[in-house]
Amino acid sequence: DAGVTQSPTHLIKTRGQHVTLRCSPISGHKSVSWYQQVLGQGPQFIFQYYEKEERGRGNFPDRFSARQFPNYSSELNVNALLLGDSALYLCASSLAVSESSYEQYFGPGTRLTVT
Amino acid sequence: DAKTTQPNSMESNEEEPVHLPCNHSTISGTDYIHWYRQLPSQGPEYVIHGLTSNVNNRMASLAIAEDRKSSTLILHRATLRDAAVYYCILRVYNQGGKLIFGQGTELSVKP
């Protein structure tokens, strides 16, 4: 079975631009979460979606937004890019949203560089 | 957010057991203990989780203290491929799916 897939793998953008990152969850998984990982730190939670609805939001500015589609894939959008947005963006999928026993499966990430 | 404390780094020799400790003194009765690891240039990978009893799977074992204020991830025979950052995470009931990652323990394995 295919794991979580993300596209693109790498991306270089200029300050002020906009970026869209994409994620396809494992087949059968209805929950998708997004994380940002700055070099040298652990991942930080950005959003969680379940059945196309936002179920959680981390401490990120409104420049960050996301959505989930009927096929459970998801997009993360970042507007007005700053140098500090340079990071590895990770997508994770899981069967459900609220069960604290369920594990999450991560994709390989999208490496975003803002110049 | 529920907090865990782990050593910044540990070293191990190949084919020897590794015990990775985690303290979580503020854990509540419904919090699950999860372990993930992140190999270089990859996304995090689920390793194991538990609530009260010790757990075993093909990757590792999880030993949970009787008072649940600490736990230990056990790799029975470390290989070079086990070199990674290991994260101990508390999954808090009714806080949805978010994982709160700390700094983790960077495990290096010497041949």
HADDOCK unambig.tbl for C-alpha pairs under 7 A between the chains (distance, minus, plus):
assign (segid A and resid 41 and name CA) (segid B and resid 103 and name CA) 6.06 0.50 0.50
assign (segid A and resid 42 and name CA) (segid B and resid 101 and name CA) 5.44 0.50 0.50
assign (segid A and resid 42 and name CA) (segid B and resid 102 and name CA) 5.79 0.50 0.50
assign (segid A and resid 42 and name CA) (segid B and resid 103 and name CA) 5.44 0.50 0.50
assign (segid A and resid 43 and name CA) (segid B and resid 101 and name CA) 5.98 0.50 0.50
assign (segid A and resid 44 and name CA) (segid B and resid 100 and name CA) 6.94 0.50 0.50
assign (segid A and resid 44 and name CA) (segid B and resid 101 and name CA) 6.74 0.50 0.50
assign (segid A and resid 45 and name CA) (segid B and resid 98 and name CA) 6.34 0.50 0.50
assign (segid A and resid 45 and name CA) (segid B and resid 99 and name CA) 6.80 0.50 0.50
assign (segid A and resid 90 and name CA) (segid B and resid 43 and name CA) 6.78 0.50 0.50
assign (segid A and resid 97 and name CA) (segid B and resid 96 and name CA) 5.50 0.50 0.50
assign (segid A and resid 97 and name CA) (segid B and resid 97 and name CA) 5.07 0.50 0.50
assign (segid A and resid 98 and name CA) (segid B and resid 94 and name CA) 6.22 0.50 0.50
assign (segid A and resid 98 and name CA) (segid B and resid 95 and name CA) 6.98 0.50 0.50
assign (segid A and resid 98 and name CA) (segid B and resid 96 and name CA) 4.19 0.50 0.50
assign (segid A and resid 98 and name CA) (segid B and resid 97 and name CA) 5.68 0.50 0.50
assign (segid A and resid 99 and name CA) (segid B and resid 96 and name CA) 6.97 0.50 0.50
assign (segid A and resid 100 and name CA) (segid B and resid 32 and name CA) 6.37 0.50 0.50
assign (segid A and resid 100 and name CA) (segid B and resid 91 and name CA) 5.25 0.50 0.50
assign (segid A and resid 100 and name CA) (segid B and resid 92 and name CA) 6.23 0.50 0.50
assign (segid A and resid 100 and name CA) (segid B and resid 93 and name CA) 5.59 0.50 0.50
assign (segid A and resid 100 and name CA) (segid B and resid 97 and name CA) 6.82 0.50 0.50
assign (segid A and resid 101 and name CA) (segid B and resid 32 and name CA) 6.26 0.50 0.50
assign (segid A and resid 103 and name CA) (segid B and resid 46 and name CA) 6.57 0.50 0.50
assign (segid A and resid 104 and name CA) (segid B and resid 46 and name CA) 6.83 0.50 0.50
assign (segid A and resid 105 and name CA) (segid B and resid 45 and name CA) 6.69 0.50 0.50
assign (segid A and resid 105 and name CA) (segid B and resid 46 and name CA) 6.76 0.50 0.50
assign (segid A and resid 106 and name CA) (segid B and resid 43 and name CA) 5.62 0.50 0.50
assign (segid A and resid 106 and name CA) (segid B and resid 44 and name CA) 5.95 0.50 0.50
assign (segid A and resid 106 and name CA) (segid B and resid 45 and name CA) 6.55 0.50 0.50
assign (segid A and resid 107 and name CA) (segid B and resid 43 and name CA) 5.75 0.50 0.50
assign (segid A and resid 108 and name CA) (segid B and resid 42 and name CA) 5.27 0.50 0.50
assign (segid A and resid 108 and name CA) (segid B and resid 43 and name CA) 4.71 0.50 0.50
assign (segid A and resid 109 and name CA) (segid B and resid 43 and name CA) 6.21 0.50 0.50
